[in-house]
Every structure is written in structure tokens, then in C-alpha cells.
Amino acid sequence: MKCRHCANETMAPFLDLGTAPPSNSYVAAADLGKPELWYPLVIRTCTECFLVQTEDFASRETFFSENYAYFSSFSSSWLRHAKSYVDAMTERFALGPASKVVEVASNDGYLLQYVKEKGIACLGVEPTASTAAAAREKDIEVVEAFFGAELAQNLVAKGWSADLTAANNVLAHVPDINDFVRGFSILLKPDGVSTFEFPHLFNMVEEAQFDTAYHEHYSYLSLTAVDRIFTANGLFVFDVGTTPWHGGSLRVFACRADTRAHPRQPAVQALLDREAAAGMKDLSYYAAFQAEAQRVRNDFLAFLIDCQRQGLKVAAYGAAAKGNTLLNFAGVKPDLLSFVVDKNPAKQGTFLPGSRIPIVSEDVLKAQKPERVVILPWNLQKEIKEQLSYIRDWGGTFVTAIPTLTVD
């Protein structure tokens, strides 16, 4: 295995979750009699540039197919976050009718709909047909393709040089991270700005968030690694902020390195220093993570077995990729967790990959009244607890497994 950024061949262990099917490859009822493809889920740390990365066993097309089932707009709190982002960027960078905004990994138009509302020209880049179709229903123009340097050159030739590019929760999803980042340095106008949001590796380690590891996540990112990657590919990191999303994310601001149109803010060096102080440039920082994942798995599995012995029905909410990582690592099947509820109609009536747990509508939750409801997308637990507060009427309680098992 070579580092996908610096090509170093010396990699240190970080996390080994055995094997699992792709986390977003939900199983149709008609396919329950067919085998699933399982791939090793092994993550290593580059000893040179400290990029943490998943070992490759399949092409990206395997994980991001035309039937990709993750739709951003099903989370109301994420929509509020998107709208707030558009408002803030419009004000900070004085965007207006003459501006152009391009979002890479635009999904179902969850963010660009707010750009369009402001009368700003916008374009989405989205490789999955299912979500691209949903965006077009909102009258958003979408290029259905994977992003990289070649596509960026084509977009510039067609007049889409950007004042602002957004890339939320996609930097971790690209196998060729150098080509992907280089594309933004090509697409930006001389004074343009690119923003990237992604889960912070620091939080993943500190909060035992091992379930954010899955095949679609090729990289697990610190600012230390990102700053190096951006510098090598024509971008200059000039600011950074944090958001609470996905267990704690970074929002990195970058401009073209050849123009450096925006001065570097103190927050960048402050975070680089914080990561260094935490030990993120020392391999020992990454070596203990395997034991943390095993601790979470063992506690969760023991809880489910105890519920079964007591005759308590356990269900889950949120057919999220992170939940599939947890369930498959723990070997959970429908005998321990009877069903999972999800708001997305495209998932309802299908089954979780690997565990084969049925995905149902909220009506089933109300009818069966399970005593325990496991919140698999723990990053949305506040929203979900408010939405499902009625389970307390029948004595139900909520459960989260990460960072420690909690029942309330």
C-alpha cells in the first residue's frame, strides 16, 4: 500500500474492522437470497505525511453507484446548516448576481437551493444519478460526474470559473485526493475561495468515533495533513473554523496559492499547534485507537445480549453508514436488533447491508413500541430525540453507543 498523497510505502496500523459490505449498499427484498460482496475495512497512517487512509479493495464506482441512497435533505438541522453557510459566505465574500458558485458533491441540491434563492448563478457537480435527479427537480443545474483536474478545466472552458466553491463531506470520499484538490486550484477565479467541511480526525480519535470509518471514506483528515496536501496541489489554506457536524468537523477556507488573495488568519496556526501538541505528528497517537473501537463494540454487544435476556425489544433509528459500520463490526443481526427506522422512502423496505436488519417507516416504531431505541447517527441525536420524544410515553429509552454506551 502506498500513501495516496505522498506515495510513501511505510504505513502504520490505525484501525482494522475486519470485513464489511459497502455501508450504503442497501439490500432489496428481492436480493435477500443473493450473496453480498464484503471487503476488508482496514485503515492505516502514513508515517511520512500522517494522512490516515483506508486501504483500497474496490473502485469508487462500487461505493457511489447510480442508486446511492444518501440524500442530504432528510435532515432538517443539516438544511439549516446549509442555509446558514450560504448566508455567511454571501456576506463575507460579497457574492451577488455577477458571482458564480460551484458545489462539488452537491447531492440533492440541499445547499445550492439557497444559493439559487439569492439569484446567484450556481452549478452542482454530483456523480450519483439518484441524488443528481433530485437536485434537478429543484431546477438546479448539475454535471453528473466525479470531480478532478480534468473536469475543472472543462468547466472553466465553459465559463464556470468560480467565486466560491463548496465541498461538504466529500474531501474524505475521494481516492485520488491530489487530483481532486488540484481541480479546485484550476476552477477558482484569482480571488476565489474554496471551502471544505469534513470530520476532524482529532475528534474521531478523542471521542472513539470508529464508526465513521467505512469504505467510502478514503481519508481521515487532520489540518496538518490537509495543509500539506493543499500546498502541494496549488491551494493556500487561509482560515479554519469548527462546526459540530458529524461529531466535530472543520471548515477549511482556501484560495489559489499563486495569488494568495486572502491573508492567513491566526486560527490556522493555532489549530496546527493544537494538533501537534496532541501528538498528531507522533505515530503513538494513532496506535491506541483499535482498542477503543473494541471497547465500544464489546459494551454495545453486551448491552444487546442483556436486553435479549430480559425480554426487551430493541430497535434503532437512522439507517446511516456509521450505524452499518458499528453493527457489522459487532456482528449484530435481527435477533438482537429487530428493525431500524428511517425517514428516507428510498431506504424503507430494504435491508441494512451485512446485518440484513429491515428498514421500516416510523409507523412501525409506533406500532411495536420497543423498550430501547438505538440512535445510530449519534451526531443527530438531539434532533432525533426531539422527533421521537413520544417513545417515553410507553417507557421507551434512547441508547447511543459512542463514545460510551449511554441509556437515557
C-alpha positions in Angstrom: 0.0 0.0 0.0 1.2 3.5 -0.9 0.1 6.7 0.6 -2.5 8.3 -1.7 -0.9 11.7 -1.2 2.9 11.3 -0.9 3.3 7.7 -2.2 5.3 6.7 0.9 5.2 2.9 1.3 5.6 2.7 5.0 2.2 2.7 6.7 1.4 2.2 10.4 -1.8 0.4 11.8 -4.7 2.6 12.8 -7.9 0.5 12.7 -8.9 -2.9 11.5 -12.6 -3.6 11.4 -12.4 -7.0 9.7 -14.6 -7.2 6.6 -17.9 -5.5 5.7 -20.1 -4.7 2.7 -20.2 -1.1 1.4 -22.1 0.9 4.1 -24.5 2.5 1.6 -25.3 -0.7 -0.4 -28.7 -1.4 1.0 -30.2 -4.8 0.1 -33.5 -5.0 -1.8 -36.0 -7.6 -0.6 -35.7 -9.4 -3.9 -32.0 -9.8 -3.4 -32.0 -11.3 0.1 -31.3 -14.7 -1.4 -28.2 -13.4 -3.2 -24.7 -13.0 -1.7 -23.2 -9.7 -0.8 -19.7 -8.5 -1.6 -17.7 -7.9 1.6 -14.3 -6.1 1.6 -11.6 -5.7 4.2 -12.1 -2.4 6.2 -8.5 -1.6 7.1 -7.2 1.9 7.8 -3.6 2.9 8.1 -1.5 6.0 8.9 1.2 7.3 6.6 4.4 7.5 8.5 5.6 10.5 6.4 2.6 12.9 6.0 0.3 11.4 8.6 -2.6 11.1 6.2 -4.9 8.4 7.7 -6.4 6.4 4.9 -8.4 3.3 4.0 -6.7 0.5 2.1 -8.2 0.2 -1.4 -10.0 -3.0 -2.4 -12.6 -1.8 -4.9 -13.2 1.1 -7.3 -15.1 4.3 -6.2 -17.9 3.3 -8.6 -18.6 0.3 -6.3 -19.4 2.7 -3.5 -21.0 5.6 -5.3 -23.4 3.9 -7.7 -26.4 5.3 -9.5 -28.7 4.0 -6.7 -26.7 5.8 -4.0 -29.2 6.2 -1.1 -27.9 9.1 1.0 -30.0 12.2 0.5 -28.9 15.3 2.5 -32.3 17.0 2.6 -33.8 14.4 5.0 -32.1 16.1 7.9 -33.8 19.4 8.8 -30.9 20.5 11.0 -28.4 19.9 8.1 -30.7 22.1 5.9 -30.5 24.9 8.5 -26.7 24.5 8.5 -26.6 24.8 4.7 -28.7 27.9 4.7 -26.6 29.5 7.4 -23.5 28.7 5.4 -24.9 30.3 2.3 -25.9 33.4 4.2 -22.5 33.7 5.8 -20.4 33.2 2.7 -22.6 35.6 0.7 -21.9 38.3 3.3 -18.2 37.6 3.9 -17.2 37.4 0.3 -19.7 39.9 -1.1 -21.4 37.4 -3.5 -24.0 38.8 -5.8 -25.8 38.5 -9.2 -22.4 38.5 -11.1 -20.9 35.8 -8.9 -20.7 32.1 -9.6 -20.9 29.3 -7.1 -20.0 25.7 -7.7 -20.7 22.9 -5.2 -18.8 19.6 -5.6 -20.8 16.7 -4.2 -23.9 18.7 -4.4 -26.1 15.7 -3.6 -29.8 16.5 -3.8 -29.4 20.3 -4.0 -29.7 20.7 -0.3 -27.3 23.7 -0.3 -27.5 25.2 -3.8 -31.2 25.7 -3.4 -30.3 28.6 -1.0 -27.7 30.0 -3.4 -30.4 29.9 -6.2 -32.8 31.8 -3.9 -30.3 34.7 -3.7 -30.2 35.0 -7.5 -26.6 33.8 -7.7 -25.6 31.5 -10.6 -24.8 28.1 -9.3 -23.8 24.7 -10.6 -23.7 21.3 -8.9 -21.2 18.5 -9.5 -22.6 15.1 -8.4 -21.6 11.7 -9.6 -24.6 9.7 -8.2 -27.6 9.7 -10.5 -30.2 9.3 -7.8 -29.2 12.5 -5.9 -28.5 14.5 -9.1 -32.0 13.8 -10.3 -33.4 15.1 -7.0 -31.4 18.3 -7.4 -32.7 18.8 -11.0 -36.2 18.6 -9.7 -35.3 21.8 -7.7 -34.2 23.4 -11.0 -30.5 23.2 -10.2 -28.1 22.6 -13.0 -25.9 19.5 -12.3 -22.9 18.0 -14.0 -23.2 14.2 -13.3 -19.5 13.3 -12.9 -16.7 12.8 -10.5 -14.7 15.9 -9.9 -11.0 16.3 -10.6 -8.5 18.5 -12.6 -9.8 17.4 -16.0 -13.4 18.3 -15.2 -12.3 21.6 -13.6 -10.6 22.6 -16.9 -13.7 21.7 -18.8 -15.9 23.8 -16.5 -13.6 26.8 -16.8 -13.7 26.4 -20.6 -17.5 26.6 -20.4 -17.4 29.8 -18.3 -17.8 28.3 -14.8 -14.7 29.9 -13.1 -15.9 30.2 -9.6 -16.0 32.9 -7.0 -16.9 30.3 -4.4 -16.7 26.5 -4.4 -18.2 24.4 -1.6 -17.2 20.8 -0.8 -19.0 19.5 2.2 -18.2 16.0 3.4 -16.5 14.9 0.2 -12.8 15.5 0.7 -12.7 12.3 2.7 -14.5 10.4 -0.1 -12.1 10.7 -3.0 -9.5 8.1 -3.8 -7.1 10.5 -5.7 -7.0 13.3 -3.3 -4.2 15.1 -5.2 -6.2 15.3 -8.4 -9.3 16.3 -6.6 -7.7 19.2 -4.7 -5.8 20.3 -7.8 -9.2 20.7 -9.5 -10.2 23.5 -7.2 -7.0 25.5 -7.8 -8.0 25.3 -11.5 -11.6 26.1 -11.0 -11.2 29.2 -8.8 -11.0 32.8 -10.1 -7.8 34.6 -9.0 -9.6 35.9 -5.8 -12.0 33.0 -5.5 -12.5 31.0 -2.3 -12.9 27.2 -1.7 -14.4 25.9 1.5 -14.2 22.3 2.6 -16.0 20.7 5.5 -15.0 17.3 6.8 -15.0 15.4 10.1 -11.9 16.2 12.2 -9.6 13.2 12.8 -8.8 14.7 16.2 -12.5 14.2 17.3 -12.6 10.8 15.8 -9.7 9.7 18.0 -10.7 11.6 21.1 -14.3 10.5 21.0 -13.8 6.9 19.9 -15.8 7.6 16.7 -14.6 4.5 14.9 -18.0 4.1 13.2 -17.2 7.0 10.9 -14.8 4.5 9.2 -16.2 2.9 6.0 -15.1 2.1 2.5 -16.5 5.3 1.0 -14.2 7.3 3.4 -10.8 7.0 1.8 -9.2 9.6 4.1 -9.5 10.7 7.7 -8.3 14.2 7.9 -6.3 16.5 10.2 -5.5 20.1 9.4 -1.8 19.0 9.5 -2.4 16.6 6.6 -4.8 18.9 4.7 -2.5 21.9 4.8 0.3 19.8 3.3 -1.9 18.3 0.6 -3.4 21.7 -0.4 0.1 23.3 -0.6 1.3 20.5 -2.9 -1.7 21.0 -5.2 -2.0 24.7 -5.7 -4.2 25.8 -2.8 -3.4 28.1 0.2 -5.2 27.5 3.5 -6.1 30.9 4.9 -8.7 30.3 7.6 -10.3 27.4 9.5 -13.3 27.1 11.8 -15.1 24.3 13.5 -18.7 23.0 13.3 -20.5 20.4 15.5 -21.4 18.3 12.5 -20.5 14.6 12.3 -19.0 14.6 15.8 -17.0 17.7 15.2 -15.9 19.0 11.7 -13.5 21.5 10.3 -14.4 24.2 7.8 -11.3 25.0 5.9 -11.0 28.1 3.7 -8.5 28.1 0.8 -7.6 30.2 -2.2 -5.2 29.8 -5.1 -1.6 29.5 -3.9 -0.4 31.5 -6.9 -2.4 34.6 -5.9 -2.8 34.3 -2.1 -5.6 36.7 -2.4 -6.6 36.1 1.2 -4.2 36.5 4.1 -3.7 33.6 6.5 -5.7 34.1 9.7 -4.3 33.2 13.2 -6.8 30.4 13.6 -4.8 28.2 11.1 -1.5 28.2 13.0 -3.4 27.9 16.3 -5.1 24.6 15.1 -1.9 23.3 13.6 -0.2 23.9 17.0 -3.1 22.2 18.8 -2.8 19.1 16.7 1.0 19.0 17.2 0.5 19.3 21.0 -2.0 16.5 21.0 0.6 14.3 19.4 -0.8 14.0 15.8 2.7 14.0 14.4 3.6 11.0 16.5 2.6 7.5 15.5 1.8 6.6 19.1 -1.2 8.8 18.9 -2.8 6.5 16.3 -1.7 3.2 17.8 -4.3 3.0 20.6 -7.4 3.5 18.5 -8.0 -0.2 17.8 -8.5 -0.9 21.5 -11.1 1.9 21.8 -13.1 0.5 18.9 -13.1 -2.9 20.5 -14.2 -1.4 23.8 -17.2 0.3 22.2 -18.1 -2.9 20.3 -17.9 -5.1 23.3 -20.0 -2.8 25.5 -22.7 -2.4 22.8 -22.9 -6.1 22.1 -23.1 -6.9 25.9 -26.0 -4.4 26.2 -28.0 -6.0 23.3 -27.5 -9.5 24.7 -28.6 -8.3 28.2 -31.7 -6.8 26.6 -32.5 -10.0 24.9 -32.1 -12.0 28.2 -34.5 -9.5 29.8 -37.1 -9.9 27.0 -36.7 -6.2 26.0 -37.4 -5.3 22.3 -34.6 -3.2 20.8 -35.0 -1.2 17.6 -32.8 1.5 16.0 -33.3 4.8 14.3 -31.3 6.1 11.3 -30.1 3.7 8.6 -26.8 5.6 8.5 -23.5 4.4 7.1 -21.9 4.8 10.6 -24.5 2.6 12.0 -23.7 -0.1 9.5 -20.1 0.0 10.5 -20.9 -0.5 14.1 -23.5 -3.3 13.5 -21.2 -5.2 11.2 -18.1 -4.9 13.4 -20.2 -6.1 16.3 -21.9 -8.9 14.3 -25.4 -7.7 15.2 -28.3 -9.4 13.4 -32.1 -9.0 13.6 -32.3 -11.4 16.6 -30.7 -8.6 18.7 -32.0 -5.5 16.9 -35.3 -6.1 15.3 -35.6 -3.2 12.8 -34.3 0.3 12.0 -36.5 3.3 11.2 -35.5 5.8 8.5 -37.3 8.8 7.1 -35.9 8.2 3.6 -38.5 6.4 1.5 -35.7 5.1 -0.8 -34.4 3.0 2.1 -37.7 1.8 3.6 -38.5 -1.7 2.5 -34.8 -2.6 2.1 -32.3 -4.2 4.5 -29.1 -3.0 6.0 -26.0 -4.3 4.3 -24.4 -7.2 6.1 -26.7 -7.4 9.1 -29.8 -7.7 6.9 -31.9 -5.8 9.5 -35.1 -4.5 7.9 -35.5 -0.7 7.3 -39.0 0.5 8.1 -41.1 3.7 8.4 -41.8 5.4 11.7 -45.3 3.9 11.8 -43.7 0.5 12.7 -41.9 2.1 15.6 -45.2 3.5 16.9 -47.0 0.2 16.4 -44.4 -2.1 18.0 -43.3 0.2 20.8 -39.8 -1.1 21.5 -38.4 -0.5 25.0 -35.0 0.6 23.7 -34.3 2.7 20.6 -30.6 2.9 19.5 -29.7 6.1 17.7 -27.2 5.1 15.1 -26.5 8.6 13.7 -25.4 9.8 17.1 -24.4 13.1 15.6 -28.1 13.9 15.1 -29.2 12.6 18.4 -30.7 15.9 19.7 -32.8 16.2 16.6 -33.9 12.6 16.7 -34.7 12.6 20.4 -37.0 15.6 19.9 -38.6 13.9 16.9 -39.2 10.6 18.8 -39.9 12.0 22.2 -43.2 10.1 22.3 -41.4 6.8 22.9 -41.2 7.9 26.6 -45.0 7.6 26.7 -44.6 3.8 26.7 -41.5 3.8 28.8 -39.0 3.7 25.9 -35.5 5.0 26.3 -32.8 6.1 23.9 -29.4 4.4 23.5 -26.2 5.7 22.0 -23.0 3.5 21.8 -20.4 6.2 21.1 -18.2 7.4 22.7 -19.5 5.3 25.6 -22.7 3.4 26.0 -25.5 5.7 27.2 -29.1 4.8 28.0 -31.5 7.7 28.8 
